[in-house]
Amino acid sequence: MVGYVVGGVVLLVIGILFPSLTKDWTSWIYNNIEESLTMSDSGSLLVTALSYASWYFLIFYCIYLGSMFVAYALSKNRSSLLYQGLLVVFVMGSVHLFNVIHHEHYSYSIHLGLLAILLFLHNFIPEQRYFYSMFSVILLFLFFAVQWLNMVPELTVFGIGTDDFAVSIKLADEYLTDNTLFSTLSVILFAGFFLIAVIVTTILHLFSKQVTMTRKYQKQTEELQRTRGELFETNVYKEIHSLVHDMKTPLVTVEGLVSLIELKNEDKKVEGYFDRIYGSVDKMKDMVSEILHEDTKREMEVSEVIHYVRSHISIDDDSIDVSVDVEEELPPIHVNKIRFSRALSNMVENAIRSLKETGGTLSVQAYSYEDGVAFSIQDDGPGVDPKILEEIWEEGFSTKRSSGIGLPFVKSVVDQHGGSIDMKSTPYVKTLVTVYLPVYVEEEAYDFSH
Amino acid sequence: MKKYSIVIALIVGCVVLILVRYQDSSEETWNSWPNLPAPIGKEPILITSAGQAIEGKVFSYIAEELNLDGDYRPRALATDLYEYKTMIVVVGYSPHGVRQTYRSYKEEKERVESLYEEAEARDTPIIVVQLSGASREDAYTWELYKTSIPHADYVIGLQELEYNEALLEQAQQYSVPVTLVEDIEDIKTPFNLAFR
């Protein structure tokens, strides 16, 4: 904002002092008007008028743009009434100061009109990166339009075109052509430049609308894609859920038939096999139960969980150096084996995926932490931008055009186990995800004797 | 509607300013002499400017068209007056014109005053011309009129000047005949009759 104030003030000063900075130019204009009279050359007068229009444009371009900068710095919103009011005050104040310093007689009415047109057109100019460039183009055409309006002789009685050069040019034209040249030409040029300014504004407005619509469609398409992905995953999950549920019946049949075979069996050697079959069936029943019921938990050793996770992950990339470290004598934890292991696997897979391109080190650790156990997964891959660390736990958030449900799933599993999860990331240095779980304390059995 | 309130206020302000100015400029037609009853000027004439506006140059061509013998010397000094029998002062302040002379407005006014003093001392007739009409309604130009009219023997100008009432009053106060015409072209007749 300080830049806007400084830039604005500099432009205002340049605009107000412009005649003093361009003495050669003003002398050329003045002498050329005299020469046009001497030579009776209306063509030369027209060239002088063009030069004067350019001179005028530069003065008021600086004043208007400077006023816009300062007004924006003070109001901070180009759409507010405060901005509009400040712009009017700075422009009219500068025009007055210009008139006083240079003994000029620029019409105030024309600047009031010009400001009204500019503020009206402003509503249709998109607030984008190139706002000032676009506005400058419109200003150029509007100033040239207004400048030719200043040179319409018939408007002098309305106080329009009363500055020194405009009066001199009109007077010379009156003597040379009885005003026939400027009466016609000025109106045509005014209308032409004004029309161009309006057309440019309309084109910019329509272009901006198109860009906004395209962005909206793009966002909607992305949203649709994400929803589709989620729907697909939900359907897969439901399918698995029903499949697992269907496994229960054949499992009970297997268990029943095995017990019948055991009853009829007389071979002592085979009895050991029956025990193993029962053990496996029980394990499968537990797994089915854990998949179907989120709240189903059991006491497990940490090393067992880590072993289970390792057995489900395959790393065939030599560029990744994996190390697993489990502290000895850790207390048991109370978890839903399938879901908790899936959550840990998820994070390890994320780390492996991030190292796929660059390679690096991946370290999985389990250690005691205060009254619980901590699991940490650390890598030196690209990690996560620290600015979005808060957002990654939100459902649907993804930086890789995926469904964005991986990390929210991990967090919900950890929450269900009464734990907490934390992520710290310095891209390409260290990305550390830590899961804290409380230690399982067996509840005392209810004493029914009471 | 609220966001357009300042735009509407600006349009209203612009229209009011234009109407006020239009009323000031065109409301009345002033009664003045059609021309002088008898010539007062003799040739050769010195045409000079009070305020260095382009009007001086334009008027010099009008004089040329009327075949009046004389010179256009916009920066003439009192010492230049000895060659001429009539002095024509075209009033109109041009800031750019004065800047060309490397003088200030104050110095320009002093130059004009000294010319009037010298002309009066030499008994040279002074004709004050106003060609700017409504174009130069500024205080600087009016100040030059106020300086010129007490010394003038005849005033010729355009009808559309806002200050005309004050100009006529001042001319009446100093018993100066005034002729106001509609267009620059119409100035030729009363000006010619001031000599012939």
Interface residues (C-beta under 8 A of the other chain):
Chain A: K23 T26 S27 I29 Y30 N31 I33 E34 L37 T38 S79 L81 Q84 G85 V88 H102 H103 E104 H105 Y108 S109 I110 L112 G113 L115 A116 L119 F120 N123 T156 V157 F158 G159 I160 G161 T162 D164 F165 V167 S168 K170 L171 A172 E174 Y175 D178
Chain B: K2 K3 Y4 S5 I6 V7 L10 I11 G13 C14 L17 I18 R21 Y22 S25 S26 A53 I54 E55 K57 V58 Y61 Y93 S94 P95 H96 G97 R99 Q100 Y105 L131 S132 G133 A134 S135 R136 E137 D138 Y140 E160 D183 I184 E185
